[in-house]
């Protein structure tokens, strides 16, 4: 079987064109790890659009090829990603896949899949309609736009893979068919943790953004820093330059927070796994969450979890020990 796998290369997303190898999100990376185990059964062609030429390896594994069509600035969000859809369609002419699999509705992948001209399905990672609602996003804002495109893509697709009952409830009314399939976890998180001393560290993983309540968690911690029993709160994830991010940055870097909280930025998998293994807990309190892959990954490293009882999180933590939902 020949599959075209449409996903975002995070080098493009973060404008890190200097990085040599493609960088994919945790969930697509885990799926590709699994597909690489079946070289005789499936041929995979990963397609990731870019605004700028980068290093493009021909293959990522024995049965996984990589394609990176160049799309001008006007072909992205300002034209509803139709430039990306056209570039993908042209790339597919030579591949002639049996199936096109669009990974996520956050950017161009879903629209490119449904306009590919081939049988297609979508995997939902984050629910853009729910995120837009949580952010009270205006219609003509970015999240307002992608929430509309998400609904269009879901209606046009042959089917939608949903990672939780919560996600399936969102898309069942509009999709032709849905399948409930939990997100994959990267192999590195499934190795047995090495015995080591765990520090008094509680982690918060995710991009600093309003609906993930990064700043609110930090303010809560600042208000109780004299009652934390020596624990330190560590944030892992990107932080942009919005007013929200700037306020977060000012507080976490304030001298009064030294020894109580810090922000480490983005970490690669080979860095984050041992860091989790040396930590004791995780806080995850978004106002909207379709699945919560960081929750699954944290639990796989035996962390105590304090999380919001929202969205798909209850599905993820069902029957797990060491979980407190609020």
N, C-alpha and C positions, 0 to 999 in steps of 0.2 A: 504494500500500500504506500502511496506517495502523498505526503501531507505537507502543505504550506503552512508554516507556523508564524503568524504575524505578531510580533511583540516589540516593545520599546527597548532600544539600546540606551541605557542610562548615561552613556557618554554624551549622547545627544541631549537627553533631558537635562543634565547638569552642565552642559556646555564644556565638558572635559574632553576635548578633542585630542588631547595629548596622550591619553591612556591608550596603550597598544592593543589590548584585547577587548572584545565586546563585553559589556556588563549588563546583565539582565536582572530583573527583580527576583525576589526569593521564590515566589510561586512558579513563574515560568522556568527558572533555573532548575527547580526540583523536577518539573515535568520533563525537561530535556535530559536530566540525569537518568530518568527512568527509560526514556525512549532510546537512549544510547545503549541500553542493555539488550536491545533486540535488533541487531544489525541485519539479520536475515529476513526480518518480517516487515520492517518499515523503513522508508526512506523519507527523511525530514529535510525541508528547506526553510530555514529561518530567514525571515525578511524583516528588516528594521530600517525605516526611512531615516534620512539625515539631512540637515541643512548644509553640512560641510563635509568634505572628503576626509575620511579617517582610514586608518589601517583596517583592511577588510580581509581576514583570513578566509581562504576558500572553504575549509572544513573545520567544524568544531569537534567532531568525533567521526568514527568510521562511517556512520550512516547519516551524519548531519552536516548539511551544507549551509553556508551563510551568504546572504545577499544584502546589499545596502544601497538601495536606489537613492540618488541625490534629488532632493526636492527644494525648489526655490522658496524663499521666505513667504511669498504670496500663496503658496500651496498648503499652508498649515491652517491654524485656527481661524484666521480672518476670512478664509473661503471654505470653512467647515470641513477642512482636511480633504477636499476633493482633489487637490494636487497630489497628495499622498496616495489616494485611492487610484488615481490614474497611473502613477508610477508603479504601484504594486501590480496593477492589472497588466501593464506592459512586461513586468518581470515574470509574471505567471505564464505568459505565452510560450516561453521556452520550457518551463517546468512541467506544465500540463498536469497539475495535481488531481488526485482523486477527491481531496477534501481540503478546504481552507479553514484554518482554525484561528479566529481572532482572539487575542489575549487582552481582555479588559476593554472598558468603555471610557477610560480616562482621557484618551487622546485619539489617535488616528486608526488604531488597529480594528475596531469594530466596524467602522464605516468602510474601511478598505476591504474587509472580509465580505460584507454583504453586497458590495458593488464589484466583486471580483469576477463574476460571471461563472463561478464554479460552485458546487455544493459546499455549504459553509455552516459553521456553528460558532458560537461565542462562549467564552468563559468569563464570568463576572468575577472581578476582584473587589472593587469598591462600587457601591451603588451610587452613581452620580446624582440621580434624582433625590435620594435621601441626603446626600452631602449638601446639595444645593438648598434643600429645605432646612437642614441644620444650620447652614451659614446665612440663611435668609438672602440668598444670592439673587440679585436682579436678573431678569430674563436675558439682558444683553451683556452680562458679565461672563467670565469664562465658565464658571460652574453652571450658570444658567444655560449657556449654549450647549455644553456637553451633556447636560441632563436631557435636553430635547433630542440631541443626536442619539443618545442612548436608547430612548424610547423608539425612535425610528429604526435603529439598527436591530433591536430586539424583535420588532414586528416583521422585519424583512428576513431575518436569519432563519435557517432551517431548524434551529433549536438552541437552547441556552443551558450551559452547565452552571449550576448554582452550588455554592460551597456550603450552604446551610439551609435549614428549613426557613429561616428568616428571609434569606435571599430568594428562595423559591417562591415564597409568598408575594414578594414584590413583583416578580416577572411572570408568574403563571398566567395572569389575566391577559397579557399582551403577547407572550411567546407562543409559537406553534406547538412546541413541546419543551419540557424542561427535564433535566436529570439532576438529582442531588448527589454531588460527588465532593467530598471534603478536599480542601487544598492539600497538595503534596508538601512534604517537609524535606528539606535538603539533607543529603546523606550525612553531612558533617554533624548535624544535630542529633542523629540517631546512634552515633557511636557511644559506647558506655563512658560516662564521665570518669576522668581519672581522680583517684583519691587525692584530695588536697584540702588545705585549710580554707574555709570560706570566710571572707572578710565581712565586716558590717557595712554592706553595700546593698542598696535597693535600686534597681534600674528602671528607667522609663525609656522605652524604645519607640522611635517614630519621629517623623518630620515635625518640627515645631510649627504648629498650625492651630487655628482657633478650635476646630471641632475635635481635635485630640486633647484639648485643654491643657497643653503643656505649661502655659503661664499660670493657670489656675492651680495646678498641682504644685508648682514651684512656690506660689504665694502661700498655699496651705502649709507647705513644709517650712517656709520662713517664719510663719506664725507659731510654729510648734518646735522650732529648732532646739530649744532648751529642754525638750521632753522627748527627744528621739533616741535616747539611750546610746549615743555615740554612733548611730548609723549615719551614713552619708548617702544622699540621693544623687544618682548619676544619670544624666540624660545622654542618650545615644541617638544621633540622627541629624539630618541637615537642618540648617536654620537660615532662612532667607533674609531679606532686607525690608520686610513690611513693618509698619508701626508696631504690630503685635510682636514680631520677632525682635525688634530693637528693644522693646520693653523687657522681653524675656532676657535678652543679652545683658542689659543693664543690671537686672536683679541678680542673675546667676553669677555675674562677675563683681558684684558689690563686695567690698572687703568684709562686710558683716556675714557673708555666706561662706567665707573660706573655711574649709573643713566640714561644711554642712551640705553643700551642693556644688556640682560642677557639670559642665557640658563638654563632652568629648567629641562631638561632631559625628561624622559618618565613620563606620568601621567595617572592614571587610570580614567575610565569614571566618577566615582563619584567625582573626583577632577577637571577634565577638564570642565565639564558642568558649575559649578558655576564660574570657572575662566573665561570662555567665557562670561558668563552673566555679569561679572564685567569689561569686556573689551569693546573697541569701534570699532575695525577694525581688518581685516585680510589681509595679503599679501600672494599670492600664485603664484609663477612664475617659474614653472618647464619648461624645454625644451620639455618634453614629458609627456602627462597625458591622460590616457584612460577615466577617469571619474572625479576624484577629489572629493572623498567622504568627505574630510575635508572641501571642499567648501560648499557642501550641509549641513554639520553639522554646519558650521559657520553661514550660512544664516538662519538656523533653530533657531539660538540664536540671530538673529537680528543684526549681525555684518555688518559693512560697508566693502565691499570686493574690493580689488585692485588685479586683477589677469591677467595672461597672456591669450591672446586670442588664445589658442592652444589646440589641441587634442579634448577631449570631454567636456572641460570646458564650451563652449558656450551652449551645450545641457543642462547642469546642471543649468545654470543661466538664461535660457530663461524666459522672463516675470517677473523676480525678480527685486525688487527695491533695491537701495543701492549698485549697482554693477558698477565698472569701469573696463573695459577690455582694455588691451594695446597690 
